[in-house]
Amino acid sequence: MINVIPSDSRSSFDRGWLRGNHSFSFGEYQDSENTAFGPMRVANDDIIAPGRGFGAHPHSDMEIVSIVLNGKLRHEDNLGNVAVTSFGGIQRMSAGSGMIHTEHNASDSEEVRILQLWFMPHTKGLEPSYETTSFDPDALAGALVPVVSPEGGARIASIQQDMTIYLGRLATGQTLTYEQAEDRRMYIFAIEGKLGLNGEYQLNEGDTARVEQTTSMNLDASEDAFYMLIDLP
């Protein structure tokens, strides 16, 4: 089953210094029928104005992944971590028993666009932790590159949940097939371009798909596509 959710059905907002779209209930946008997809709780597509950001605030028992699409994102937390991440970088925070952090646009002249994704951890009360990793943007061409997984790796952030986040690019006319085990889910987001799904559906830029009871996904691009696929329990 493939449930395509058009970009314009997301909750959009513009606060001047912050604008974007929420794919799940978040903040002022609340929909009791749209609170989760498996362990996934948040998928925010945010643009932060130069020099602006989120002041110190707490989190607990949540796995938070920030994927920087352009610009520079600065993170600082009460564990002593400070990092600035640009495209090709991933920030992962396991809030566990409790963490306080800030997130700001590190540039005084350029906007930063981030995908911020929240997931429930497999266990509550874990020791808080934070890491940054980087992937090779050139490796995305014609592929699905894991950037977050339970095991982690040299260029893969680790996460306290049985799930993997992939990024990939397909040139016009290219195809790719993703296979997953039964009783799992896929969350697919078209970051740019047009992405076909199993020859039946098309995701335009900003569209998402929530996929269940489907073990094989054929991806194709009717125009150059940059996309994210998350394999979830």
MARBA-3410 file (N, C-alpha, C, O; in Angstrom, 1 decimal):
233
0.8,-1.2,0.0,0.0,0.0,0.0,0.9,1.2,0.0,1.8,1.4,0.8 ~ 0.6,2.1,-1.0,1.4,3.4,-1.1,0.4,4.5,-0.9,-0.5,4.7,-1.7 ~ 0.7,5.3,0.1,-0.2,6.5,0.4,0.7,7.7,0.1,1.6,8.1,0.8 ~ 0.3,8.4,-1.0,1.0,9.6,-1.5,0.4,10.8,-0.8,-0.8,11.0,-0.9 ~ 1.3,11.7,-0.2,0.8,12.9,0.5,1.4,14.1,-0.3,2.6,14.3,-0.2
0.6,14.8,-1.0,1.1,16.0,-1.7,1.7,17.0,-0.8,1.4,17.2,0.3 ~ 2.7,17.7,-1.4,3.4,18.8,-0.7,2.5,19.8,-0.1,2.6,20.2,1.0 ~ 1.4,20.2,-0.9,0.6,21.3,-0.4,-0.4,20.9,0.7,-1.1,21.7,1.2 ~ -0.4,19.6,1.0,-1.2,19.2,2.1,-0.5,19.2,3.5,-1.1,19.0,4.5 ~ 0.8,19.5,3.4,1.6,19.7,4.6,1.1,21.0,5.3,0.6,21.9,4.7
1.4,21.1,6.6,1.1,22.3,7.4,2.3,23.3,7.1,3.4,23.1,7.6 ~ 2.0,24.4,6.4,3.0,25.4,6.1,2.9,26.6,7.0,1.8,26.9,7.5 ~ 4.0,27.2,7.2,4.0,28.4,8.1,5.1,29.3,7.7,6.1,28.9,7.0 ~ 5.0,30.6,8.1,6.0,31.6,7.8,6.1,32.6,9.0,5.1,33.4,9.2 ~ 7.1,32.5,9.8,7.3,33.4,11.0,8.3,34.5,10.7,8.8,35.1,11.6
8.6,34.7,9.4,9.7,35.6,9.1,11.1,35.0,9.2,11.7,34.8,8.2 ~ 11.5,34.8,10.4,12.9,34.2,10.6,12.9,32.7,10.3,13.9,32.1,10.1 ~ 11.7,32.1,10.4,11.6,30.6,10.2,10.3,30.4,9.3,9.2,30.8,9.6 ~ 10.5,29.6,8.3,9.4,29.1,7.5,9.6,27.7,7.0,10.8,27.2,7.0 ~ 8.5,27.0,6.7,8.7,25.6,6.4,7.4,24.9,6.3,6.3,25.4,6.2
7.5,23.5,6.4,6.4,22.6,6.3,6.5,21.5,7.3,7.6,21.0,7.5 ~ 5.4,21.1,7.9,5.4,20.0,8.9,4.6,18.9,8.3,3.4,19.1,7.8 ~ 5.1,17.7,8.2,4.4,16.5,7.7,3.7,15.7,8.7,2.8,14.9,8.4 ~ 4.0,16.0,10.0,3.2,15.3,11.1,2.8,16.4,12.1,3.3,17.6,12.0 ~ 1.9,16.1,13.0,1.5,17.0,14.0,2.7,17.6,14.8,3.6,16.8,15.2
2.8,18.9,14.9,4.0,19.5,15.5,3.6,21.0,15.9,3.0,21.7,15.0 ~ 3.9,21.4,17.1,3.7,22.7,17.5,2.2,23.1,17.4,1.3,22.4,18.0 ~ 1.9,24.2,16.7,0.5,24.7,16.6,-0.3,23.8,15.7,-1.5,23.8,15.7 ~ 0.3,23.0,14.8,-0.4,22.1,13.9,-0.6,20.8,14.6,0.3,20.0,14.9 ~ -1.9,20.5,14.9,-2.3,19.2,15.6,-3.4,18.5,14.8,-4.4,19.1,14.5
-3.1,17.3,14.5,-4.1,16.4,13.8,-4.0,15.0,14.4,-3.0,14.4,14.3 ~ -5.0,14.6,15.1,-5.0,13.4,15.9,-4.8,12.1,15.0,-4.4,11.1,15.5 ~ -5.1,12.3,13.7,-4.9,11.2,12.8,-3.6,11.3,12.0,-3.3,10.4,11.1 ~ -2.7,12.2,12.4,-1.4,12.3,11.7,-0.3,12.7,12.7,0.3,13.7,12.7 ~ -0.1,11.7,13.6,0.9,11.9,14.7,2.1,11.0,14.6,3.1,11.3,15.2
2.0,10.0,13.7,3.2,9.0,13.7,3.1,8.1,12.5,2.0,7.9,11.9 ~ 4.2,7.6,12.1,4.3,6.5,11.1,5.3,5.5,11.6,6.5,5.8,11.5 ~ 4.9,4.4,12.2,5.8,3.6,12.9,6.4,4.4,14.1,5.7,5.1,14.8 ~ 7.8,4.4,14.2,8.4,5.1,15.3,8.7,6.6,14.9,9.2,7.4,15.7 ~ 8.3,7.0,13.7,8.5,8.3,13.2,7.5,9.3,13.7,6.3,9.0,13.7
8.0,10.4,14.3,7.1,11.4,14.9,7.1,12.7,14.2,6.1,13.4,14.3 ~ 8.2,13.1,13.6,8.3,14.5,13.1,9.1,14.4,11.8,10.1,13.7,11.7 ~ 8.6,15.2,10.8,9.4,15.4,9.5,9.2,16.9,9.2,8.2,17.2,8.5 ~ 10.1,17.7,9.6,10.0,19.2,9.4,11.0,19.6,8.3,12.1,19.2,8.4 ~ 10.5,20.4,7.4,11.3,20.9,6.3,11.4,22.4,6.6,10.5,23.2,6.2
12.5,22.8,7.2,12.6,24.2,7.7,13.7,25.0,7.0,14.7,24.5,6.6 ~ 13.4,26.3,6.9,14.3,27.3,6.4,14.5,28.3,7.4,13.5,29.0,7.8 ~ 15.7,28.5,7.9,16.1,29.5,9.0,16.8,30.7,8.4,17.8,30.5,7.6 ~ 16.4,31.9,8.7,17.0,33.1,8.2,18.4,33.3,8.8,18.7,32.7,9.8 ~ 19.2,34.0,8.0,20.6,34.3,8.5,20.7,34.8,9.9,19.9,35.7,10.3
21.6,34.2,10.7,21.8,34.7,12.1,20.7,34.3,13.1,20.8,34.8,14.2 ~ 19.7,33.6,12.7,18.6,33.3,13.6,18.6,31.8,13.9,19.4,31.0,13.4 ~ 17.7,31.4,14.8,17.6,30.0,15.2,16.8,29.8,16.5,16.1,30.7,16.9 ~ 16.9,28.6,17.0,16.2,28.1,18.2,17.1,28.3,19.4,18.2,27.7,19.4 ~ 16.6,29.0,20.4,17.3,29.1,21.7,17.4,27.8,22.4,16.8,26.8,22.0
18.0,27.9,23.6,18.2,26.7,24.4,16.8,26.1,24.8,16.0,26.8,25.3 ~ 16.7,24.8,24.5,15.4,24.1,24.8,15.7,22.6,25.1,16.7,22.1,24.5 ~ 14.9,21.9,25.9,15.1,20.5,26.3,14.4,19.5,25.4,13.4,19.8,24.7 ~ 15.0,18.3,25.3,14.4,17.2,24.7,14.7,15.9,25.6,15.7,15.9,26.3 ~ 13.8,14.9,25.5,14.1,13.7,26.2,13.4,12.5,25.4,12.4,12.7,24.7
14.0,11.4,25.5,13.5,10.1,24.8,13.1,10.4,23.4,12.0,10.0,23.0 ~ 14.0,10.9,22.6,13.7,11.1,21.2,15.0,11.1,20.4,16.0,11.6,20.9 ~ 15.0,10.4,19.3,16.1,10.4,18.4,15.9,11.5,17.3,14.9,11.4,16.6 ~ 16.8,12.5,17.3,16.6,13.6,16.4,17.7,13.7,15.4,18.9,13.7,15.7 ~ 17.3,13.7,14.1,18.3,13.7,13.0,18.1,15.0,12.2,16.9,15.3,11.8
19.1,15.7,12.0,19.1,16.9,11.1,19.9,16.7,9.9,21.1,16.5,10.0 ~ 19.3,16.9,8.7,20.0,16.7,7.5,20.0,18.1,6.8,19.0,18.7,6.5 ~ 21.2,18.7,6.6,21.4,20.0,6.1,21.3,19.9,4.6,22.2,19.2,4.0 ~ 20.4,20.6,3.9,20.3,20.6,2.5,21.0,21.8,1.8,21.6,21.6,0.7 ~ 21.1,22.9,2.5,22.0,24.0,2.1,22.2,24.9,3.2,21.4,25.0,4.2
23.3,25.7,3.2,23.6,26.6,4.3,24.4,25.9,5.4,24.9,24.8,5.1 ~ 24.4,26.5,6.5,25.2,26.0,7.6,24.4,26.0,8.9,23.9,27.1,9.3 ~ 24.3,24.9,9.6,23.6,24.7,10.9,24.5,24.6,12.0,25.4,23.7,12.0 ~ 24.4,25.4,13.1,25.2,25.3,14.2,24.4,24.7,15.4,23.3,25.1,15.7 ~ 25.0,23.7,16.0,24.5,23.0,17.2,25.4,23.2,18.4,26.6,23.2,18.3
24.7,23.4,19.6,25.5,23.5,20.8,24.6,22.9,21.9,23.4,23.1,21.9 ~ 25.2,22.1,22.8,24.4,21.4,23.8,25.0,21.4,25.2,26.2,21.8,25.3 ~ 24.3,21.0,26.2,24.8,21.0,27.6,25.8,19.9,27.8,26.3,19.8,28.9 ~ 26.1,19.0,26.9,27.1,18.0,27.0,28.5,18.5,26.6,29.5,17.9,26.7 ~ 28.5,19.8,26.0,29.7,20.4,25.6,30.0,20.2,24.1,31.0,20.6,23.6
29.0,19.7,23.4,29.2,19.5,21.9,28.9,20.9,21.2,27.9,21.5,21.5 ~ 29.7,21.2,20.3,29.5,22.4,19.4,29.9,21.9,18.0,31.0,21.4,17.8 ~ 29.0,22.1,17.0,29.3,21.7,15.6,28.6,22.6,14.6,27.5,23.1,14.9 ~ 29.2,22.8,13.5,28.6,23.5,12.4,28.6,22.5,11.2,29.6,22.0,10.8 ~ 27.4,22.3,10.6,27.2,21.3,9.6,26.7,21.9,8.3,25.8,22.8,8.4
27.2,21.6,7.2,26.7,22.0,5.9,26.3,20.8,5.1,26.2,19.7,5.6 ~ 25.9,21.0,3.8,25.4,19.9,3.0,26.5,18.8,2.9,27.7,19.1,2.7 ~ 26.0,17.6,3.1,26.9,16.4,3.2,27.1,16.0,4.6,27.7,15.0,4.9 ~ 26.6,16.8,5.6,26.7,16.5,7.0,25.4,16.1,7.6,24.3,16.5,7.2 ~ 25.5,15.2,8.6,24.3,14.7,9.4,24.6,15.0,10.9,25.7,14.8,11.4
23.6,15.6,11.5,23.6,15.7,13.0,22.6,14.7,13.6,21.4,14.7,13.2 ~ 23.1,13.9,14.6,22.2,13.0,15.3,22.3,13.2,16.8,23.3,13.2,17.3 ~ 21.1,13.4,17.4,21.1,13.7,18.8,20.1,12.6,19.4,19.0,12.5,19.1 ~ 20.7,11.8,20.4,19.9,10.9,21.2,19.6,11.6,22.5,20.4,11.7,23.4 ~ 18.4,12.1,22.6,18.1,12.9,23.8,18.0,12.1,25.1,18.3,12.6,26.2
17.6,10.9,25.0,17.6,10.0,26.1,17.0,10.5,27.4,15.8,11.0,27.3 ~ 17.7,10.5,28.5,17.2,10.9,29.8,17.1,12.4,29.9,16.5,12.9,30.9 ~ 17.6,13.1,28.9,17.4,14.6,28.9,18.6,15.3,28.3,19.8,15.1,28.7 ~ 18.4,16.3,27.4,19.4,17.1,26.8,18.9,18.5,26.6,17.7,18.7,26.4 ~ 19.7,19.5,26.6,19.4,20.9,26.3,20.3,21.3,25.1,21.5,21.1,25.2
19.7,21.9,24.1,20.5,22.3,23.0,20.0,23.5,22.3,18.8,24.0,22.6 ~ 20.8,24.1,21.5,20.4,25.3,20.6,20.7,24.9,19.2,21.6,24.1,18.9 ~ 20.0,25.5,18.2,20.2,25.3,16.8,20.1,26.7,16.1,19.1,27.3,16.3 ~ 21.1,27.0,15.4,21.1,28.4,14.8,21.7,28.3,13.4,22.5,27.4,13.0 ~ 21.3,29.2,12.5,21.9,29.4,11.2,23.3,30.1,11.5,23.4,31.1,12.1
24.3,29.4,11.1,25.7,29.9,11.4,26.1,31.0,10.4,27.2,31.5,10.6 ~ 25.3,31.3,9.4,25.7,32.4,8.5,24.9,33.6,8.8,23.8,33.6,9.2 ~ 25.6,34.8,8.5,24.9,36.1,8.6,24.3,36.5,7.3,23.7,37.6,7.2 ~ 24.5,35.7,6.2,24.0,36.2,4.9,23.2,35.2,4.1,22.5,35.5,3.2 ~ 23.3,33.9,4.5,22.7,32.8,3.7,21.7,32.0,4.6,22.0,31.7,5.8
20.5,31.7,4.0,19.6,30.9,4.7,20.1,29.5,4.9,21.0,29.0,4.1 ~ 19.6,28.7,5.8,19.9,27.3,6.0,18.6,26.5,5.9,17.6,26.9,6.5 ~ 18.6,25.5,5.1,17.5,24.6,5.0,17.8,23.2,5.5,18.8,22.6,5.2 ~ 17.0,22.8,6.4,17.2,21.5,7.1,16.0,20.6,7.0,14.8,21.1,7.1 ~ 16.2,19.3,7.0,15.2,18.3,7.3,15.4,17.9,8.7,16.5,17.3,9.0
14.4,18.1,9.6,14.6,17.6,10.9,13.6,16.5,11.2,12.4,16.6,11.0 ~ 14.1,15.3,11.6,13.4,14.1,11.7,13.5,13.6,13.1,14.6,13.5,13.7 ~ 12.3,13.2,13.7,12.3,12.7,15.1,11.7,11.3,15.1,10.8,11.0,14.3 ~ 12.3,10.4,15.9,11.9,9.0,16.0,11.9,8.6,17.5,12.8,9.1,18.2 ~ 11.0,7.8,17.8,11.0,7.2,19.1,12.2,6.2,19.2,12.4,5.5,18.3
12.9,6.2,20.3,14.0,5.2,20.5,13.5,3.9,20.9,12.3,3.7,21.2 ~ 14.3,2.8,20.7,13.9,1.5,21.1,13.7,1.3,22.6,13.0,0.4,23.1 ~ 14.4,2.2,23.4,14.4,2.1,24.8,14.4,3.5,25.4,15.1,4.4,24.9 ~ 13.6,3.8,26.4,13.5,5.1,27.1,14.7,5.2,28.1,15.2,4.2,28.6 ~ 15.0,6.4,28.4,16.0,6.7,29.5,17.4,6.4,29.2,18.2,6.2,30.1
17.8,6.3,27.9,19.1,6.1,27.5,20.0,7.3,27.9,19.5,8.4,28.1 ~ 21.3,7.0,27.9,22.3,8.1,28.2,22.3,9.0,26.9,22.4,8.5,25.8 ~ 22.1,10.3,27.1,22.1,11.2,26.0,23.5,11.2,25.2,24.5,11.0,25.8 ~ 23.4,11.4,23.9,24.6,11.5,23.1,24.3,12.3,21.8,23.2,12.6,21.5 ~ 25.4,12.7,21.2,25.4,13.5,20.0,26.5,13.2,19.1,27.6,12.9,19.6
26.3,13.2,17.8,27.4,13.0,16.8,27.1,13.7,15.5,25.9,13.9,15.2 ~ 28.1,14.0,14.8,28.0,14.5,13.4,28.8,13.5,12.5,29.8,13.0,12.9 ~ 28.3,13.3,11.4,28.9,12.4,10.4,28.8,13.1,9.0,28.0,14.1,8.9 ~ 29.5,12.7,8.0,29.4,13.2,6.7,29.4,12.1,5.7,30.1,11.1,5.8 ~ 28.6,12.3,4.6,28.6,11.4,3.5,29.2,12.1,2.3,29.3,13.3,2.2
29.5,11.3,1.3,30.0,11.8,0.0,28.9,12.2,-0.9,28.2,11.3,-1.4 ~ 28.6,13.5,-1.2,27.5,13.8,-2.1,27.6,13.2,-3.4,26.6,12.9,-4.1 ~ 28.8,13.0,-3.9,28.9,12.4,-5.3,28.5,10.9,-5.3,28.1,10.4,-6.3 ~ 28.5,10.3,-4.1,28.1,8.8,-4.1,26.6,8.6,-4.2,26.2,7.5,-4.4 ~ 25.8,9.7,-4.1,24.4,9.6,-4.2,23.9,9.3,-5.6,22.8,8.8,-5.8
24.7,9.6,-6.6,24.3,9.4,-8.0,23.9,8.0,-8.3,24.8,7.1,-8.2 ~ 22.7,7.8,-8.7,22.2,6.5,-9.1,22.2,5.4,-8.0,22.3,4.2,-8.3 ~ 22.1,5.9,-6.8,22.3,5.0,-5.6,21.4,5.4,-4.5,20.8,6.4,-4.5 ~ 21.3,4.5,-3.5,20.7,4.8,-2.2,21.8,4.6,-1.2,22.3,3.5,-0.9 ~ 22.2,5.7,-0.6,23.4,5.7,0.4,22.8,5.8,1.8,22.2,6.8,2.1
23.2,4.9,2.6,22.7,5.0,4.0,23.5,6.1,4.8,24.7,6.1,4.7 ~ 22.8,7.0,5.4,23.4,8.0,6.2,23.2,7.9,7.7,23.9,8.6,8.4 ~ 22.2,7.1,8.0,21.9,6.9,9.5,21.4,5.4,9.5,20.6,5.0,8.7 ~ 21.9,4.7,10.5,21.5,3.3,10.7,21.8,2.9,12.2,22.4,3.6,12.9 ~ 21.2,1.7,12.6,21.4,1.3,14.0,22.9,1.0,14.3,23.4,1.3,15.4
23.6,0.5,13.3,25.0,0.2,13.5,26.0,1.3,13.4,27.0,1.4,14.0 ~ 25.6,2.3,12.6,26.4,3.5,12.3,27.6,3.0,11.4,27.6,1.9,10.9 ~ 28.6,3.8,11.3,29.8,3.5,10.5,30.7,4.7,10.3,30.4,5.7,10.9 ~ 31.7,4.5,9.5,32.6,5.6,9.3,32.0,6.9,8.7,32.4,8.0,9.1 ~ 31.0,6.7,7.9,30.3,7.9,7.3,28.8,7.8,7.5,28.0,8.3,6.8
28.4,7.0,8.6,27.0,6.8,8.8,26.7,7.0,10.3,27.4,6.5,11.2 ~ 25.7,7.9,10.6,25.4,8.2,12.0,24.6,7.0,12.6,23.9,6.3,11.9 ~ 24.8,6.8,13.9,24.1,5.7,14.5,22.8,6.2,15.2,22.7,7.4,15.5 ~ 21.9,5.3,15.3,20.6,5.7,15.9,20.0,4.6,16.8,20.2,3.4,16.5 ~ 19.3,4.9,17.8,18.8,4.0,18.8,17.4,3.5,18.4,16.4,3.7,19.1
17.3,3.0,17.1,16.1,2.4,16.6,16.4,1.6,15.4,17.4,1.8,14.8 ~ 15.5,0.6,15.1,15.7,-0.4,14.0,15.3,0.3,12.7,14.2,-0.1,12.2 ~ 16.1,1.2,12.2,15.7,1.9,11.0,16.9,2.4,10.3,18.0,2.6,10.9 ~ 16.8,2.7,9.0,17.9,3.3,8.2,17.4,4.4,7.3,16.3,4.3,6.7 ~ 18.1,5.5,7.3,17.8,6.6,6.4,18.8,6.6,5.2,20.0,6.5,5.4
18.2,6.6,4.0,19.0,6.6,2.8,18.8,8.0,2.1,17.7,8.5,2.2 ~ 19.8,8.4,1.4,19.6,9.5,0.4,20.1,9.0,-0.9,21.0,8.2,-1.0 ~ 19.5,9.6,-2.0,19.9,9.2,-3.3,19.5,10.2,-4.4,18.7,11.1,-4.1 ~ 20.2,10.1,-5.5,19.8,10.9,-6.7,19.7,10.0,-7.9,20.4,9.1,-8.1 ~ 18.7,10.3,-8.7,18.5,9.6,-10.0,18.4,10.6,-11.1,17.7,11.6,-11.0
19.2,10.4,-12.1,19.1,11.3,-13.3,17.9,10.9,-14.1,17.4,9.8,-14.0 ~ 17.5,11.8,-15.0,16.3,11.6,-15.8,16.4,10.2,-16.5,17.4,10.0,-17.2 ~ 15.4,9.4,-16.4,15.4,8.1,-17.0,16.1,7.0,-16.2,15.9,5.8,-16.6 ~ 16.8,7.3,-15.2,17.4,6.2,-14.3,16.4,5.5,-13.5,15.3,6.1,-13.1 ~ 16.6,4.3,-13.1,15.8,3.5,-12.2,16.6,2.8,-11.2,17.8,2.7,-11.3
16.0,2.4,-10.1,16.6,1.7,-9.0,15.5,1.0,-8.2,14.4,1.4,-8.1 ~ 15.9,-0.2,-7.7,14.9,-1.0,-6.9,15.4,-1.2,-5.5,16.6,-1.5,-5.3 ~ 14.5,-0.9,-4.6,14.9,-1.1,-3.1,14.0,-2.3,-2.6,12.8,-2.3,-2.8 ~ 14.7,-3.3,-2.0,14.0,-4.4,-1.4,14.1,-4.3,0.1,15.1,-4.0,0.7 ~ 13.0,-4.6,0.8,13.0,-4.7,2.3,12.2,-5.9,2.8,11.5,-6.5,2.0
12.5,-6.2,4.0,11.8,-7.4,4.6,10.3,-7.1,4.8,9.9,-6.0,4.8 ~ 9.6,-8.2,5.0,8.1,-8.1,5.2,7.9,-7.4,6.6,8.8,-7.4,7.4 ~ 6.7,-6.9,6.7,6.3,-6.2,7.9,7.1,-5.0,8.3,7.2,-4.7,9.5 ~ 7.6,-4.3,7.3,8.3,-3.1,7.5,7.7,-2.0,6.7,6.8,-2.2,5.8 ~ 8.1,-0.7,6.9,7.5,0.4,6.3,8.6,1.2,5.5,9.8,1.1,5.8
8.2,2.0,4.6,9.1,3.0,3.9,8.4,4.4,4.0,7.2,4.5,3.8 ~ 9.2,5.3,4.3,8.8,6.8,4.2,9.7,7.4,3.1,10.9,7.4,3.3 ~ 9.1,7.9,2.0,9.9,8.4,0.9,9.5,9.9,0.7,8.4,10.3,0.7 ~ 10.6,10.7,0.6,10.4,12.2,0.4,11.1,12.6,-0.8,12.3,12.4,-1.0 ~ 10.4,13.3,-1.8,11.1,13.9,-2.9,11.6,15.3,-2.6,10.8,16.2,-2.5
12.9,15.4,-2.4,13.5,16.7,-2.0,13.5,17.6,-3.2,13.2,18.8,-3.1 ~ 13.9,17.0,-4.4,13.9,17.8,-5.6,13.4,16.9,-6.8,13.6,15.7,-6.7 ~ 12.9,17.4,-7.8,12.6,16.7,-9.0,11.3,15.9,-9.0,10.4,16.2,-8.2 ~ 11.3,14.8,-9.8,10.1,14.0,-9.9,10.5,12.5,-9.8,11.4,12.1,-10.5 ~ 9.9,11.8,-8.8,10.3,10.4,-8.5,9.1,9.5,-8.7,8.1,9.7,-8.0
9.2,8.5,-9.6,8.2,7.5,-9.7,8.3,6.3,-8.8,9.4,6.0,-8.4 ~ 7.1,5.8,-8.4,7.1,4.7,-7.4,6.3,3.5,-8.1,5.1,3.6,-8.3 ~ 7.0,2.4,-8.3,6.4,1.2,-8.8,5.6,1.4,-10.1,4.6,0.6,-10.3 ~ 5.9,2.4,-10.9,5.2,2.6,-12.1,3.8,3.0,-12.0,3.1,3.1,-13.0 ~ 3.4,3.4,-10.7,2.0,3.7,-10.5,1.8,5.2,-10.0,0.8,5.8,-10.2
2.8,5.6,-9.2,2.7,6.9,-8.6,3.9,7.8,-8.9,4.9,7.3,-9.3 ~ 3.7,9.1,-8.8,4.8,10.0,-9.0,4.8,11.0,-7.8,3.8,11.6,-7.4 ~ 6.0,11.2,-7.3,6.2,12.2,-6.2,6.8,13.4,-6.9,7.9,13.3,-7.5 ~ 6.2,14.6,-6.8,6.8,15.8,-7.2,7.5,16.4,-6.0,7.4,16.0,-4.9 ~ 8.3,17.5,-6.3,9.1,18.1,-5.2,8.2,18.4,-4.0,7.2,19.1,-4.1
8.7,17.9,-2.8,7.9,18.2,-1.6,6.9,17.1,-1.2,6.4,17.1,-0.1 ~ 6.6,16.2,-2.2,5.6,15.2,-1.9,6.3,14.1,-1.1,7.5,13.9,-1.1 ~ 5.5,13.4,-0.3,6.0,12.2,0.5,5.1,11.0,0.2,3.9,11.1,-0.3 ~ 5.6,9.8,0.5,4.8,8.6,0.4,5.1,7.8,1.7,6.2,7.6,2.1 ~ 4.0,7.3,2.2,4.1,6.3,3.4,3.7,5.0,2.8,2.5,4.8,2.4
4.6,4.0,2.9,4.4,2.7,2.2,4.4,1.6,3.3,5.3,1.5,4.1 ~ 3.4,0.8,3.1,3.3,-0.4,4.0,2.9,-1.6,3.1,2.3,-1.5,2.1 ~ 3.2,-2.8,3.6,2.9,-4.1,3.0,3.4,-4.1,1.5,2.7,-4.7,0.7 ~ 4.6,-3.6,1.4,5.2,-3.5,0.0,6.7,-3.8,0.3,7.4,-3.0,0.9 ~ 7.2,-4.9,-0.2,8.6,-5.3,0.0,9.5,-4.9,-1.1,10.7,-4.9,-0.9
9.0,-4.5,-2.2,9.9,-4.1,-3.3,9.4,-2.8,-3.9,8.2,-2.6,-4.2 ~ 10.3,-1.8,-4.0,10.0,-0.5,-4.5,10.9,-0.1,-5.7,12.1,0.0,-5.5 ~ 10.2,0.0,-6.8,11.0,0.5,-8.0,10.9,2.0,-8.1,9.8,2.6,-8.2 ~ 12.0,2.6,-8.1,12.1,4.1,-8.2,12.6,4.5,-9.6,13.5,3.9,-10.1 ~ 12.0,5.5,-10.2,12.4,6.0,-11.5,12.3,7.5,-11.5,11.5,8.1,-10.7
13.1,8.2,-12.3,13.0,9.6,-12.4,12.6,10.1,-13.8,13.3,9.8,-14.8 ~ 11.5,10.8,-13.8,11.1,11.4,-15.1,11.8,12.8,-15.3,11.8,13.3,-16.4 ~ 12.4,13.3,-14.2,13.4,14.4,-14.3,14.3,14.2,-13.1,13.9,13.5,-12.1 ~ 15.5,14.8,-13.2,16.5,14.6,-12.1,15.8,14.7,-10.7,15.1,15.6,-10.4 ~ 16.1,13.7,-9.9,15.4,13.6,-8.6,16.5,13.4,-7.5,17.4,12.6,-7.6
16.3,14.1,-6.4,17.0,14.0,-5.2,16.0,13.6,-4.1,15.0,14.3,-4.0 ~ 16.2,12.5,-3.4,15.2,11.9,-2.5,15.7,11.3,-1.3,16.9,11.0,-1.2 ~ 14.9,11.1,-0.3,15.2,10.4,0.9,14.3,9.2,1.0,13.1,9.3,0.8 ~ 14.8,8.0,1.5,14.0,6.8,1.8,14.4,6.4,3.2,15.5,6.2,3.5 ~ 13.4,6.1,4.0,13.6,5.6,5.3,12.9,4.3,5.5,11.7,4.1,5.2
13.7,3.3,5.9,13.2,1.9,6.1,12.9,1.8,7.6,13.8,2.0,8.5 ~ 11.7,1.6,7.9,11.2,1.7,9.3,10.5,0.4,9.7,9.9,-0.4,8.9 ~ 10.5,0.1,11.0,9.7,-1.1,11.5,8.2,-0.7,11.5,7.4,-1.6,11.9
END
